[in-house]
């Protein structure tokens, strides 16, 4: 993958008409819901911050485990004191961006593509990215009887979660780097890109209607459990094997009006990531318990274990990789060139990191001044 470079042409984003918003990876479970599993009780004498409640959104997905575990274990609530968390879950980026724009949520865990598209469609006036959360957890998995090497992908049917979503853009970019041609909108070309909801991708694989999929966890490991093989881990395509798959966004108005609440949520996120990395087995079990509460079904060990191992939980938003992902969207024809300067405000996070004795993180020149 090419090194990141700033996108300098300031234009309103133009997305294919059939695509109201670039989507992020879908999770498992119901649509937007206030059911969040176990929540920490707010102590009667706990001191409230500047808001009575903070409304947070995230997906019932392992790549959003910082939020799953932070809520499940009460680590976020502990930092908020008497300010109560009101959680909502979403299965796709557009609905979460709409919720942020309408004020239904204040802070959300979300993928890079909807962050970019949400910011540009609002002309930079609705959100800021304020932290990283996760890297990795995306794989190209294939039917080993039909595809034995990377060159065998040509002529095959490969699923992605949604037209223009983060994984769709990554596959289109990888196809281009092989020298093959695909029409981004139709998915037709040297590779047939089949847009398929993650919830039904395993059935599509079993039926033979797709030959493989470029998908996030746990969908990738669900396919492997059904006989697929990992042909490529997307992490191997990135410098230091790191790229943003989940970051944290906030409403600009909420950030302005309640900086103490935002800082508390970030402190909780940093401490949750620290706990996850120090206690991986406990954290994995906690995330799975939250998923069971949200979707009604826990992930089996043969899916959960490999999926969990492929995801890194971190505070760094890996801003340069978001810029590169935006370039890939432009190159694929899904996005006009646009200026992402101002999409980040990492000042609250770096304040938290400094207090915790951790190194500051960088916004790759895309932060507010």
C-alpha positions as CSV (number, residue, x, y, z in Angstrom):
1,X,0.0,0.0,0.0
2,X,1.2,3.5,-0.8
3,X,2.4,5.8,1.9
4,X,-0.2,8.3,3.2
5,X,-0.2,11.8,1.6
6,X,-2.5,14.7,2.5
7,X,-5.6,15.1,0.3
8,X,-5.6,18.8,-0.6
9,X,-8.5,19.5,-2.9
10,X,-11.4,20.9,-0.8
11,X,-14.5,19.5,-2.4
12,X,-17.8,18.2,-1.1
13,X,-17.7,14.4,-1.2
14,X,-19.4,12.8,-4.1
15,X,-20.6,9.3,-3.4
16,X,-22.2,6.9,-5.9
17,X,-25.9,7.7,-5.9
18,X,-26.9,4.2,-4.7
19,X,-24.7,4.8,-1.6
20,X,-26.1,7.3,0.9
21,X,-23.2,6.8,3.2
22,X,-20.0,4.7,3.1
23,X,-20.7,1.9,5.5
24,X,-18.5,0.2,8.0
25,X,-18.5,-3.5,8.8
26,X,-21.8,-4.8,10.1
27,X,-22.0,-6.5,13.4
28,X,-24.2,-9.3,14.6
29,X,-27.5,-8.8,16.4
30,X,-30.4,-6.4,16.1
31,X,-30.6,-2.9,14.6
32,X,-30.1,0.1,16.8
33,X,-30.9,-0.9,20.3
34,X,-30.6,0.4,23.8
35,X,-30.0,-3.2,25.1
36,X,-26.4,-3.2,26.2
37,X,-26.1,-6.1,28.5
38,X,-24.9,-5.6,32.1
39,X,-24.3,-2.0,33.0
40,X,-22.5,-0.7,36.1
41,X,-24.8,0.9,38.7
42,X,-24.2,4.6,39.3
43,X,-23.5,5.2,43.0
44,X,-26.1,7.4,44.7
45,X,-23.4,9.7,46.0
46,X,-21.3,9.8,42.8
47,X,-20.6,13.2,41.5
48,X,-22.0,14.1,38.1
49,X,-20.0,15.9,35.5
50,X,-21.4,18.6,33.3
51,X,-24.0,16.3,31.7
52,X,-26.5,14.0,33.4
53,X,-26.1,11.4,30.7
54,X,-23.7,10.5,27.9
55,X,-25.2,8.6,25.0
56,X,-22.7,6.3,23.3
57,X,-23.0,4.0,20.3
58,X,-21.1,1.0,19.1
59,X,-21.6,-2.3,17.1
60,X,-22.1,-5.8,18.6
61,X,-18.8,-6.7,17.0
62,X,-15.4,-7.9,18.3
63,X,-13.7,-4.9,16.6
64,X,-15.7,-2.7,19.0
65,X,-14.6,-4.7,22.0
66,X,-13.3,-1.6,23.8
67,X,-16.9,-0.4,24.1
68,X,-18.3,-3.9,24.7
69,X,-15.9,-4.6,27.5
70,X,-15.9,-1.0,28.9
71,X,-19.6,-1.1,29.4
72,X,-19.8,-4.8,30.5
73,X,-17.1,-4.3,33.1
74,X,-18.1,-0.9,34.3
75,X,-14.8,0.6,33.3
76,X,-16.4,3.5,31.4
77,X,-19.0,4.2,34.1
78,X,-16.3,4.3,36.8
79,X,-14.6,7.3,35.1
80,X,-18.0,9.1,34.6
81,X,-19.0,9.1,38.2
82,X,-22.6,10.2,38.5
83,X,-23.0,10.9,34.8
84,X,-24.9,7.9,33.5
85,X,-24.0,6.0,30.3
86,X,-26.9,5.4,27.9
87,X,-25.7,2.9,25.3
88,X,-27.1,2.1,21.9
89,X,-25.9,-0.5,19.4
90,X,-25.9,-0.3,15.6
91,X,-25.2,-2.7,12.7
92,X,-23.9,-0.2,10.2
93,X,-22.2,3.1,10.0
94,X,-24.9,5.2,8.3
95,X,-27.4,4.7,11.2
96,X,-24.8,5.6,13.7
97,X,-23.8,8.7,11.9
98,X,-27.4,9.7,11.6
99,X,-27.8,9.1,15.3
100,X,-24.8,11.4,16.0
101,X,-26.1,14.0,13.6
102,X,-29.6,14.0,15.3
103,X,-28.2,14.0,18.8
104,X,-29.4,10.5,19.6
105,X,-25.9,9.6,20.5
106,X,-23.0,11.9,21.6
107,X,-20.0,9.6,21.2
108,X,-19.6,6.5,19.0
109,X,-17.2,3.7,18.2
110,X,-17.2,3.4,14.4
111,X,-15.1,2.5,11.3
112,X,-13.0,4.8,9.2
113,X,-15.2,5.0,6.0
114,X,-18.3,6.3,7.7
115,X,-16.1,8.7,9.8
116,X,-14.7,10.1,6.5
117,X,-18.0,10.2,4.7
118,X,-20.0,11.6,7.7
119,X,-17.4,14.4,8.1
120,X,-17.2,15.4,4.5
121,X,-21.0,15.3,3.8
122,X,-21.5,17.7,6.8
123,X,-18.6,19.9,5.4
124,X,-16.6,19.2,8.5
125,X,-19.2,20.5,10.9
126,X,-20.6,17.5,12.7
127,X,-18.0,15.2,14.2
128,X,-14.4,14.8,15.3
129,X,-12.4,11.7,15.6
130,X,-11.0,11.8,19.2
131,X,-9.3,8.4,19.6
132,X,-8.3,5.1,18.1
133,X,-9.8,1.8,19.4
134,X,-8.8,-1.2,17.3
135,X,-6.5,-2.3,14.4
136,X,-6.6,-5.3,12.2
137,X,-9.2,-8.1,12.3
138,X,-9.8,-8.2,8.5
139,X,-9.0,-11.2,6.3
140,X,-9.4,-12.5,2.8
141,X,-10.7,-16.0,3.3
142,X,-11.4,-18.4,0.4
143,X,-12.6,-21.8,-0.6
144,X,-9.3,-23.8,-0.7
145,X,-10.7,-26.1,-3.4
146,X,-11.2,-23.2,-5.8
147,X,-8.5,-20.8,-4.7
148,X,-5.0,-22.0,-3.8
149,X,-3.0,-18.8,-4.4
150,X,-3.5,-15.1,-4.7
151,X,-3.4,-15.2,-8.5
152,X,-6.3,-17.7,-8.4
153,X,-8.6,-14.9,-7.1
154,X,-8.9,-13.6,-10.6
155,X,-12.2,-14.8,-12.1
156,X,-13.7,-15.7,-8.8
157,X,-16.6,-14.3,-6.7
158,X,-15.4,-12.5,-3.6
159,X,-17.8,-11.0,-1.0
160,X,-17.5,-7.8,0.9
161,X,-20.0,-6.5,3.5
162,X,-21.4,-3.5,1.5
163,X,-20.7,-1.3,-1.5
164,X,-18.2,1.3,-0.5
165,X,-17.6,0.0,3.0
166,X,-14.2,-0.1,4.6
167,X,-13.5,-3.7,3.5
168,X,-15.0,-3.1,0.0
169,X,-12.6,-0.3,-0.6
170,X,-9.7,-2.4,0.6
171,X,-10.5,-5.2,-1.8
172,X,-11.0,-2.9,-4.7
173,X,-7.6,-1.3,-4.0
174,X,-5.9,-4.7,-3.7
175,X,-7.5,-5.8,-7.0
176,X,-6.2,-2.7,-8.7
177,X,-2.7,-3.3,-7.3
178,X,-2.8,-6.8,-8.9
179,X,-3.3,-5.0,-12.3
180,X,-6.9,-6.3,-12.6
181,X,-10.0,-4.2,-13.5
182,X,-13.3,-4.1,-11.7
183,X,-16.1,-1.6,-12.0
184,X,-16.5,-0.3,-8.5
185,X,-20.3,0.3,-8.7
186,X,-21.4,-3.0,-10.3
187,X,-18.6,-5.1,-8.9
188,X,-18.1,-6.7,-12.3
189,X,-14.7,-7.3,-13.8
190,X,-11.7,-9.5,-13.5
191,X,-13.0,-10.4,-10.0
192,X,-16.7,-10.4,-9.2
193,X,-17.1,-8.4,-6.0
194,X,-20.3,-9.6,-4.4
195,X,-21.7,-7.2,-1.7
196,X,-23.2,-9.4,1.0
197,X,-24.3,-8.7,4.5
198,X,-22.0,-10.2,7.0
199,X,-24.9,-12.1,8.7
200,X,-25.6,-14.1,5.5
201,X,-22.0,-14.4,4.1
202,X,-21.5,-17.8,5.8
203,X,-24.6,-19.2,4.2
204,X,-23.5,-17.7,0.8
205,X,-20.2,-19.5,1.2
206,X,-21.8,-22.8,2.1
207,X,-24.1,-22.6,-0.9
208,X,-21.2,-21.9,-3.2
209,X,-22.6,-18.6,-4.4
210,X,-19.3,-16.9,-3.4
211,X,-15.7,-18.3,-3.5
212,X,-14.4,-16.2,-0.7
213,X,-14.8,-13.0,1.2
214,X,-12.8,-9.9,2.4
215,X,-14.4,-9.5,5.8
216,X,-13.9,-8.4,9.4
217,X,-13.9,-10.6,12.4
218,X,-15.8,-12.6,13.5
219,X,-17.1,-13.2,10.0
220,X,-13.7,-14.3,8.8
221,X,-13.3,-16.9,11.5
222,X,-16.9,-18.1,11.0
223,X,-16.1,-18.9,7.4
224,X,-12.9,-20.7,8.5
225,X,-15.0,-22.8,10.8
226,X,-17.0,-23.7,7.8
227,X,-14.0,-24.9,5.9
228,X,-12.5,-21.7,4.4
229,X,-8.8,-20.9,4.6
230,X,-7.2,-17.5,5.3
231,X,-5.4,-16.5,2.1
232,X,-4.4,-13.0,3.2
233,X,-4.5,-11.0,6.4
234,X,-5.0,-7.3,5.6
235,X,-2.6,-6.3,8.3
236,X,0.2,-7.7,6.2
237,X,-0.5,-5.0,3.6
238,X,0.1,-2.1,6.1
239,X,3.3,-0.6,7.6
240,X,3.9,-2.1,11.0
241,X,0.9,-4.3,10.3
242,X,-1.4,-1.7,11.7
243,X,-4.4,0.1,10.2
244,X,-7.5,1.7,11.8
245,X,-10.6,-0.5,11.8
246,X,-12.4,1.2,14.7
247,X,-12.0,4.8,16.0
248,X,-14.0,7.0,18.4
249,X,-16.0,10.0,17.2
250,X,-17.8,12.7,19.0
251,X,-20.4,15.3,18.1
252,X,-18.6,18.7,17.9
253,X,-21.3,20.4,19.9
254,X,-21.1,17.8,22.7
255,X,-17.3,18.2,22.7
256,X,-17.6,21.9,23.1
257,X,-20.3,21.8,25.7
258,X,-19.1,18.8,27.8
259,X,-15.3,18.5,27.5
260,X,-15.1,16.9,30.9
261,X,-17.5,14.1,29.9
262,X,-15.6,13.5,26.7
263,X,-12.3,13.3,28.7
264,X,-13.9,10.9,31.2
265,X,-15.1,8.6,28.3
266,X,-11.6,8.7,26.8
267,X,-10.0,8.0,30.2
268,X,-12.3,5.0,30.4
269,X,-11.5,3.8,26.9
270,X,-7.7,4.1,27.6
271,X,-8.1,2.1,30.9
272,X,-10.3,-0.4,29.2
273,X,-7.7,-1.0,26.4
274,X,-5.1,-1.4,29.1
275,X,-7.2,-3.9,30.9
276,X,-8.0,-5.8,27.7
277,X,-4.3,-6.1,26.8
278,X,-3.3,-7.1,30.4
279,X,-6.1,-9.7,30.7
280,X,-6.8,-11.0,27.2
281,X,-8.6,-14.2,28.3
282,X,-10.9,-12.3,30.7
283,X,-11.5,-9.6,28.2
284,X,-12.3,-12.1,25.4
285,X,-14.9,-13.7,27.7
286,X,-16.3,-10.4,28.7
287,X,-16.7,-9.3,25.1
288,X,-18.4,-12.6,24.2
289,X,-20.7,-12.3,27.2
290,X,-21.7,-8.8,26.0
291,X,-22.3,-10.2,22.5
292,X,-24.5,-13.0,23.9
293,X,-26.5,-10.4,25.8
294,X,-26.9,-8.2,22.7
295,X,-27.5,-10.9,20.0
296,X,-28.8,-13.8,22.1
297,X,-25.9,-16.1,21.1
298,X,-22.3,-16.3,22.1
299,X,-19.5,-17.1,19.7
300,X,-18.2,-20.6,19.8
301,X,-14.5,-21.0,20.8
302,X,-13.4,-22.1,17.3
303,X,-14.6,-18.7,16.0
304,X,-13.9,-16.5,19.1
305,X,-10.3,-17.5,19.7
306,X,-8.8,-16.9,16.3
307,X,-10.9,-13.8,15.7
308,X,-9.7,-12.2,19.0
309,X,-6.1,-12.9,18.3
310,X,-6.2,-11.0,15.1
311,X,-7.4,-7.7,16.6
312,X,-5.1,-5.2,18.4
313,X,-6.7,-2.8,20.9
314,X,-5.0,0.5,21.0
315,X,-5.5,4.2,21.7
316,X,-3.6,5.5,18.7
317,X,-6.1,6.4,15.9
318,X,-3.4,5.6,13.3
319,X,-4.4,8.7,11.5
320,X,-2.0,8.2,8.5
321,X,-3.8,5.0,7.6
322,X,-7.2,6.7,7.6
323,X,-5.8,9.2,5.2
324,X,-4.5,6.4,3.0
325,X,-8.0,4.7,3.1
326,X,-9.5,7.9,1.9
327,X,-7.0,7.9,-1.0
328,X,-8.1,4.4,-1.8
329,X,-11.8,5.5,-1.9
330,X,-10.8,8.3,-4.3
331,X,-8.8,5.9,-6.5
332,X,-11.7,3.4,-6.7
333,X,-14.1,6.2,-7.8
334,X,-16.3,6.0,-4.7
335,X,-15.1,9.4,-3.4
336,X,-14.0,12.7,-4.9
337,X,-10.8,14.2,-3.5
338,X,-11.5,16.0,-0.3
339,X,-9.6,17.8,2.5
340,X,-9.7,15.9,5.8
341,X,-7.9,18.5,7.8
342,X,-9.8,19.1,11.0
343,X,-11.3,15.6,11.2
344,X,-9.2,14.9,14.3
345,X,-9.1,16.5,17.7
346,X,-6.7,14.5,19.8
347,X,-6.1,17.1,22.4
348,X,-8.4,15.5,25.0
349,X,-6.9,12.1,24.4
350,X,-3.3,13.3,24.6
351,X,-4.2,15.0,27.9
352,X,-5.5,11.7,29.2
353,X,-2.5,9.8,27.9
354,X,-0.1,12.2,29.5
355,X,-1.8,11.8,32.9
356,X,-1.5,8.0,32.5
357,X,2.2,8.3,31.7
358,X,1.7,7.2,28.1
359,X,3.1,8.7,24.9
360,X,1.1,11.2,22.9
361,X,-0.4,10.2,19.5
362,X,-0.3,12.0,16.2
363,X,-3.0,13.3,13.9
364,X,-0.9,13.1,10.7
365,X,-1.6,16.8,10.0
366,X,-5.3,16.2,9.9
367,X,-6.1,17.8,13.3
368,X,-7.8,21.0,14.4
369,X,-5.6,23.9,14.9
